[in-house]
Amino acid sequence: MQAENLEAVLPLPLALRREVADIQDAVADCRTEAEVRERCEALNAHVREHYRRPDTGPRIIVRLVDVDAVVAAWAGGRAG
């Protein structure tokens, strides 16, 4: 039996938390530091937009991506 992909039905804050947690995988195919930064900043913009909307349920904290840390990890992975 194949597991269903339920990501599309996740509430927005949980989907954003998953994106933040998976950011290293998301930038693994980037070719330049600028592209890594662009993807991180785009995700951070989505997180900020989430906080601008009125709450409709329980408050779920979503942290911003530490862009410099992601870039450092990405660069370290490319060097190795």
C-alpha positions in Angstrom: 0.0 0.0 0.0 1.4 3.4 -1.0 1.3 6.2 1.5 -0.7 9.2 0.4 1.0 12.6 0.2 -1.0 14.7 2.6 1.2 17.8 2.4 -1.4 19.7 0.3 -3.9 19.5 3.2 -1.6 20.6 5.9 -2.6 23.9 7.5 -0.4 26.8 6.2 1.7 27.2 9.4 2.6 23.5 9.4 3.4 23.5 5.7 5.7 26.5 6.3 7.4 24.8 9.2 8.0 21.7 7.0 9.5 24.0 4.3 11.8 25.7 6.8 12.9 22.3 8.2 13.6 21.0 4.7 15.3 24.1 3.4 18.8 22.4 3.1 17.3 19.8 0.7 15.5 22.6 -1.2 18.7 24.5 -1.9 20.9 21.5 -2.6 20.5 21.9 -6.4 21.3 25.6 -6.3 24.3 26.6 -8.4 25.1 29.9 -6.8 25.1 31.5 -3.4 22.7 34.2 -4.8 20.2 31.5 -5.7 20.4 30.0 -2.2 19.8 33.4 -0.7 16.9 34.1 -3.1 15.2 30.8 -2.1 15.7 31.5 1.6 14.4 35.0 1.3 11.4 33.9 -0.6 10.5 31.4 2.1 11.1 34.1 4.8 8.7 36.3 2.8 6.0 33.6 3.0 6.6 33.2 6.7 6.3 37.0 7.3 3.1 37.0 5.2 1.6 34.2 7.4 2.1 36.4 10.4 0.4 39.4 8.7 -2.8 37.3 8.4 -5.4 37.1 11.2 -5.3 33.9 13.2 -8.0 31.5 12.5 -6.9 28.7 14.8 -4.3 27.9 17.3 -1.1 29.9 17.1 1.7 27.9 15.5 5.1 29.5 15.6 7.1 29.4 12.4 10.7 30.5 12.6 12.4 32.4 9.8 15.2 30.8 7.9 18.7 31.8 9.0 19.9 32.7 5.5 23.6 32.9 6.4 23.5 29.5 8.2 21.8 27.9 5.2 24.4 29.4 2.8 27.3 28.2 5.0 25.9 24.7 5.1 25.2 24.7 1.4 28.8 26.0 0.6 30.3 23.4 3.0 28.3 20.6 1.3 29.6 21.7 -2.1 33.2 21.8 -0.9 33.1 18.2 0.4 
